[in-house]
């Protein structure tokens, strides 16, 4: 069974949803037969690499709320994250463009480290206040995941994996994805948002049941037609 996850490393609900989905997956009886594929989605593709204001001013400007309301909203998010074992540090969060972080994830996928690097990118952004557009920072994360730092830095300095990121974003648009996180199971079932673990678990179970072959639940009966003829019971 395949689960594709569209997300952005600057999305708090994507990180919270990741933990909730992982909890559901751990409870799923067939978790070893589930393949997780991360897909790219940028909340703001036009975001500059260097932003002169903090997250509270950004939220107050974008949503027409006061700075204090933005602080209160993020405190609520911090509490939600803490309930999932995550440590959000919004005061030091570095707003930036995440495109290169998505390219790094693709690079890591080629070396079997995609899941590890994805987790490191989320943690670096929300817990360690790292700048995810800084190439040296990204190369350090690659090295932390066991990848060759210089190879990662060389890749980041060029434009490798640009087409792959754009293709996944376009694929998401074709599927109608407008917000993240967004989970697509076997290209048939979808879960939108950082839902409770129980919702994810139910979705996994339903998708698993739907892909199983038909099972006959009654005993074999002679009251049936086959091979162009019908056998009458008792005859």
C-alpha positions, 0 to 999 in steps of 0.5 A: 500500500502506498501513502503519498504525503504532500507537505512543506517544511515551513508548515506547522500542521505538516509536522504535527500531522507527521507525528499523528500519522506515524502514531497511526501507522505504528498501530496499523497491523500491516505497517511493514507493507506501507510505503510512505512517499513524501511530496513537495508543496511550497506554502509560498513559492515566492517567499524571499530567502531573507525576510525582515520581520518575524512570524508574528508580524507576518501573520498579523499582516497576512490575516489582519490580526493583532500581533498579540493575537498572532502570538496567542495563536502560535502558543496554541500551536505550540501546545498542540505540538507538545502533545505530540512530543514536538518542541516548537520555538516560534520566537526564533523561527526564521522565515524563508524560502523552502525550495532548496530544502525540497531539493535536498529531500529529493537528493536524500531520496536518491540515497535512501535517506529521504525520511531521515532528512525530512524529519531533520528539516522539520526539526531544524525549522521549528525547534532549532531556528535554522535557516532552511534556505542557507546552503551550508545549513542544509549541507550540515543536515545532509551530513547529519543524515549520513550523506556526503556533505560536499556532494550535497553542497555541490548539488544545492549550489546548482539547480539539480532536482528543480524539475522534480520538485516542480513536477510534484507540485504540479501533480498535487495541483492536478489532484486538487491539493490547495493546502497541506498536509495532504495524504493520498492513499493508493491514489484512491483515498485522501486525508486532508490536514493534521487529523487525529491519529484515529482518523489516519488509522481508519483511513489506512484500514479502509484503504487496505480492505479496499485493495483486498480481493473479493472473499466468498463469505457463504459456503459453496452453493449449487444454486448457480449457473456456470459454463453456459448451464444451470444445475437445479438443486435436488435434480 
